Amino acid sequence: MKLLLKDSKSDFITLSNSIFGKSFNKKLIHQVLLSYISVGKIGTKSQKSRSEVSGSGRKPWKQKGTGRARVGSIRSPIWRSGGVTFACKYKNNFKKINKKMYKGSIKSIFSELIRHNKLIVFKKFIIDYPKTKLFVKKINFIISNKILLILDRFDKNIFLSSRNLKKVLVIEDRFINPLILLSYDFIITTSNTLKKIEKSLNDK
């Protein structure tokens, strides 16, 4: 598979069909997204039920003859300092997925981006000095869309030039994940970065 570089009229980047030529596996991506999102949904709230509250299990007074309501324990939920009736408990919603599934979802997403011409590859993406106007000029052909720029290393000029643009996010390749790839209309990267991603997705 070959992709024409955006900043060149004749240079191409050659990509592996086994990585960037996958069909869009909607079920797999949905499963991976659920797993990824579930990490942030681990319930840490916990309350004590009547069996966990400290206090005696002895009956406070006898069942009959006192004129008071019958009580079996001072740890009853209707008593002050008693247990909670339907106590909230720690709940782990994490859904495990293996490495092969995770890589498979990334491959599927990148392949779909290429099919819809939403992956734009530059030979080099350079901003000479931190100026938003220079950055906008570089991406003015898609500036009205949400744009994710993936680089192989941190570039201070690019970061400072783009941080005022609400629809633009700049990240390093090590921070990509299925959720962030699907959250943007266009993905911009460089040939070196894409080759690095290709190497990391290789199953060999």
C-alpha positions as CSV (number, residue, x, y, z in Angstrom):
1,M,0.0,0.0,0.0
2,K,1.3,3.5,-0.9
3,L,0.2,6.9,0.3
4,L,1.2,10.2,-1.3
5,L,2.9,12.5,1.1
6,K,1.0,15.8,1.6
7,D,4.1,18.1,1.3
8,S,5.4,16.3,-1.9
9,K,4.0,15.8,-5.4
10,S,6.0,12.6,-6.1
11,D,7.1,11.0,-2.8
12,F,5.1,8.1,-1.4
13,I,5.2,6.1,1.9
14,T,4.9,2.4,1.6
15,L,2.8,0.7,4.3
16,S,2.0,-2.9,5.2
17,N,-1.3,-4.2,4.0
18,S,-1.5,-6.5,7.0
19,I,-1.6,-3.5,9.3
20,F,-3.1,-0.7,7.3
21,G,-5.3,-2.7,5.0
22,K,-7.7,-4.3,7.6
23,S,-11.4,-4.3,7.4
24,F,-13.4,-2.2,9.9
25,N,-14.2,-4.5,12.8
26,K,-17.0,-2.6,14.6
27,K,-17.6,-5.3,17.3
28,L,-13.9,-5.5,18.2
29,I,-13.5,-1.7,18.4
30,H,-16.6,-1.4,20.5
31,Q,-15.3,-4.1,22.9
32,V,-11.9,-2.3,23.2
33,L,-13.5,1.1,23.8
34,L,-15.7,-0.3,26.6
35,S,-12.5,-1.8,28.2
36,Y,-10.7,1.5,27.8
37,I,-13.5,3.6,29.2
38,S,-14.2,1.2,32.1
39,V,-10.8,2.0,33.6
40,G,-12.1,5.4,34.6
41,K,-15.3,4.0,36.0
42,I,-13.9,2.0,38.9
43,G,-16.4,2.6,41.8
44,T,-14.5,3.4,45.0
45,K,-17.5,4.4,47.1
46,S,-18.2,2.0,49.9
47,Q,-20.6,2.0,52.9
48,K,-21.0,-0.4,55.8
49,S,-23.9,-2.8,56.0
50,R,-25.4,-3.9,59.4
51,S,-23.0,-6.8,59.5
52,E,-20.0,-4.5,59.2
53,V,-20.9,-1.8,61.6
54,S,-19.1,-2.0,65.0
55,G,-21.4,-2.6,68.0
56,S,-22.8,-5.4,70.0
57,G,-25.1,-8.1,68.5
58,R,-27.0,-8.4,71.8
59,K,-30.7,-7.6,71.8
60,P,-31.0,-4.2,73.5
61,W,-34.1,-5.2,75.5
62,K,-36.5,-8.0,75.7
63,Q,-39.0,-8.6,72.9
64,K,-42.2,-8.0,75.0
65,G,-43.4,-6.1,78.1
66,T,-41.4,-2.9,77.8
67,G,-43.9,-0.9,75.7
68,R,-41.2,-0.1,73.2
69,A,-40.7,-1.2,69.6
70,R,-39.1,-4.6,69.2
71,V,-35.4,-4.3,68.3
72,G,-33.0,-7.1,67.5
73,S,-29.7,-5.2,67.3
74,I,-28.3,-1.7,67.8
75,R,-26.7,-2.1,64.4
76,S,-30.1,-2.0,62.7
77,P,-30.3,0.4,59.7
78,I,-33.2,2.3,61.3
79,W,-31.0,3.2,64.3
80,R,-28.6,6.1,64.5
81,S,-25.1,4.9,63.7
82,G,-26.5,1.7,62.4
83,G,-25.6,0.1,59.1
84,V,-26.9,1.2,55.6
85,T,-29.8,-0.8,54.2
86,F,-28.5,-1.2,50.7
87,A,-24.9,-0.3,51.2
88,C,-22.8,0.8,48.2
89,K,-19.8,-1.5,47.7
90,Y,-16.6,-1.2,45.7
91,K,-17.2,-2.3,42.2
92,N,-14.6,-3.0,39.5
93,N,-16.0,-2.5,36.0
94,F,-12.8,-3.3,34.2
95,K,-13.2,-5.4,31.1
96,K,-10.0,-7.2,30.2
97,I,-8.8,-7.4,26.7
98,N,-5.6,-8.9,25.4
99,K,-2.8,-7.2,23.5
100,K,-3.8,-8.8,20.2
101,M,-7.3,-7.3,20.4
102,Y,-6.0,-3.9,21.3
103,K,-3.5,-3.8,18.4
104,G,-6.3,-5.2,16.1
105,S,-8.6,-2.3,17.0
106,I,-5.8,0.3,16.3
107,K,-5.1,-1.4,12.9
108,S,-8.8,-1.4,12.0
109,I,-9.2,2.3,12.9
110,F,-6.1,3.4,10.9
111,S,-7.2,1.3,7.9
112,E,-10.6,3.0,8.0
113,L,-9.0,6.4,8.2
114,I,-6.9,5.6,5.1
115,R,-10.0,4.4,3.2
116,H,-11.8,7.6,3.9
117,N,-8.8,9.8,3.2
118,K,-8.7,11.1,6.8
119,L,-5.1,10.1,7.4
120,I,-2.8,12.9,6.1
121,V,0.9,12.1,6.1
122,F,3.6,14.8,5.8
123,K,7.2,14.0,5.0
124,K,8.2,16.6,7.7
125,F,5.9,18.7,9.8
126,I,8.1,21.7,10.9
127,I,7.2,25.1,12.4
128,D,10.2,27.4,12.4
129,Y,9.1,29.4,15.5
130,P,6.1,29.3,17.8
131,K,3.4,31.2,15.9
132,T,-0.3,30.1,15.6
133,K,-0.6,31.8,12.2
134,L,2.2,29.5,10.8
135,F,0.5,26.4,12.2
136,V,-2.9,27.4,10.7
137,K,-1.3,28.1,7.4
138,K,0.2,24.6,7.4
139,I,-3.2,22.9,8.0
140,N,-5.6,25.5,6.4
141,F,-7.1,22.9,4.1
142,I,-8.8,21.2,7.0
143,I,-8.8,23.9,9.7
144,S,-12.6,23.8,10.3
145,N,-12.4,20.2,11.4
146,K,-11.2,18.5,14.6
147,I,-7.6,17.6,14.0
148,L,-5.2,15.2,15.8
149,L,-1.5,15.7,15.1
150,I,0.6,12.7,16.0
151,L,4.4,13.2,16.3
152,D,7.2,10.8,17.1
153,R,8.7,13.2,19.7
154,F,7.8,16.4,21.5
155,D,8.2,19.6,19.4
156,K,8.0,22.8,21.4
157,N,7.3,25.1,18.5
158,I,4.4,22.9,17.3
159,F,3.0,22.6,20.8
160,L,3.1,26.3,21.5
161,S,1.7,27.1,18.0
162,S,-1.3,24.8,18.3
163,R,-2.4,25.2,22.0
164,N,-4.7,28.2,21.3
165,L,-6.6,26.1,18.7
166,K,-9.5,24.4,20.4
167,K,-10.1,21.8,17.7
168,V,-6.4,20.8,17.5
169,L,-4.6,18.3,19.7
170,V,-0.9,17.4,19.4
171,I,0.3,14.2,21.0
172,E,3.3,11.8,20.8
173,D,2.7,8.4,19.1
174,R,3.1,6.6,22.5
175,F,-0.2,8.2,23.7
176,I,-2.5,7.1,20.9
177,N,-5.4,4.9,21.8
178,P,-8.7,3.8,20.0
179,L,-10.8,6.5,21.8
180,I,-8.6,9.4,20.8
181,L,-8.3,8.2,17.2
182,L,-12.0,8.1,16.8
183,S,-12.6,11.5,18.5
184,Y,-11.1,13.5,15.6
185,D,-12.2,14.1,12.0
186,F,-8.6,14.1,10.6
187,I,-5.3,12.6,11.7
188,I,-2.1,14.3,10.7
189,T,1.2,12.6,11.1
190,T,4.7,12.3,9.5
191,S,6.2,9.4,7.6
192,N,8.7,8.7,10.4
193,T,5.9,8.6,13.0
194,L,3.7,6.4,10.9
195,K,6.6,3.9,10.3
196,K,7.2,3.9,14.1
197,I,3.5,3.1,14.7
198,E,3.6,0.4,12.0
199,K,6.5,-1.2,13.8
200,S,4.7,-1.1,17.2
201,L,1.6,-2.8,15.6
202,N,3.6,-5.6,14.0
203,D,2.7,-8.9,15.6
204,K,6.0,-10.5,14.8
